[in-house]
Amino acid sequence: MHQTIVSGQGEIHLQVTAERLVRRFGVSVTLQEPRIPYRETIRTRADSRYRHKKQTGGAGQFAEVWLRLEPRARDSGVEFVQSLVGNNVDRVFVRSVEKGVLTVCRKGILAGFRVVDVRADFYDGKMHPVDSKDIAFQVAGYHAFKEAFQEASPCLLEPINHVTVTAPEEYLGVVLGDLSARRGHILGVDTDGQFQLVRAHVPQKELYHYSTVVRSLTSGRGRHEESFSHYAEPPPELAQRLLAESKAQRNGQPEK
């Protein structure tokens, strides 16, 4: 299921937009909180040797992939390399293993979020002169990556936004307190005439309806701007809750 992001100047504006869609176009929509684009990554190195063997009576499937994973710098993406030596694996299957690796990275492993900042090295393996084929090495690459990932101290990442709040000086205290309650990290406070500019890093999850909150805290005299900054590990309790919710969804249970 996908979402279409609808932006507006506040909750009332969004509600009016939804009603207009029904009235003018007959399109009924459900307004929900936007899903947060969490990511998955690893903290340590790990190896996996996965053998895929399938015999169906006719032509079989065989592939063995030896894969080594290691973490990369934040926001550097996924890198697939091969360091094969000798003739254990025909180089034609390198692309097959890469397809399997990229497929599992898109699907996610821990909670269904995209895998990032990992280096995967296909360094050895085995093949069969008859049963080895593209699909076999795709499957072996998929599961080899999955096994190694789970042994490499995996973790979740959450998006952090850069937030600038502009408010009169008399509201500075309540703005700072609210940002701290939202797990915000205050970067600094500057003066712009009669207004104070508060700069902070705040998890995207904590910014839902934040424009409404700012107006409420400042009697309608404050405003804010936000933009994506970087990814960082969430607190352990939040990570555990996300994993539990993902497990419940996969088991067909309703979210709590």
Steps between C-alpha positions, in 0.01 A plus 500: 500500500627847408414845622455831320639792700259795526638824643306788648514791743341303781260222594193699392655565159561128451147412608355753255714349223371149580138622498554676168635180346179322597270782392659587165650169386324232701832381642488391862834519681623407846739742667773326697827595659775469232711187541850573621773376258706303751804311373695189602876458524776312686764590760760225454644261242361153436538210253253253357536187288163411356429198281187488286417151376172400340415178317160466333544183300626676189766766486599609848634821650832539678697799622722575796582860587757619752423857594672744736321810633642807668349836597558810288493868587156645568306603187743316271249242375551133413813389318534156337846378401659167409848377589480152348820311424542172322227316313261397776231733359453613142510881485175498304321434830633813671214705361254234620628524857484878482133482392419284801684736736328812365160330518532424871635852563186650349271271703678539831578232757426622852174688448445541126700823462764554232856394584768770473869563568623143453785355291444147371802309367435181299836334562447129425248225442430181310310404187379190317577443131134425421275629779655841557302779334403863543200443726695268730768760564237771547335293773834414661609865495170607654524259792875537550454875546205446732694255719810720522289811570334337799842412644649848450336680794212640291313813604238747384561859395253788523498824295604814686378840379664838538242732655505879533234655724442877485315639801483812722748498788233455767415158356861377479477290815188306399637441149827361638316282751270360233792420267681318780186296571501398132853355535638809331867600517535878523770630265480866591286810551542818294334840513317652203360836607226435753494129423710205614610233250537158656694243296469132590523144374172316564391146399250517215261279698463774763402774252151389400264803527793705627395817315174494697692448824730797431206731438333379818814546712561852369142632484517489120817712475751223434587294195745229408689354205637149471712296261662157502839490669625145554425150632583382853422206726177541700482429874490126581141513628377661175691248289347211694150645454553536124622142474201375699257695279663362187478144632132547584427631150679207339298259714178669396428649841364853542735772620464608861 
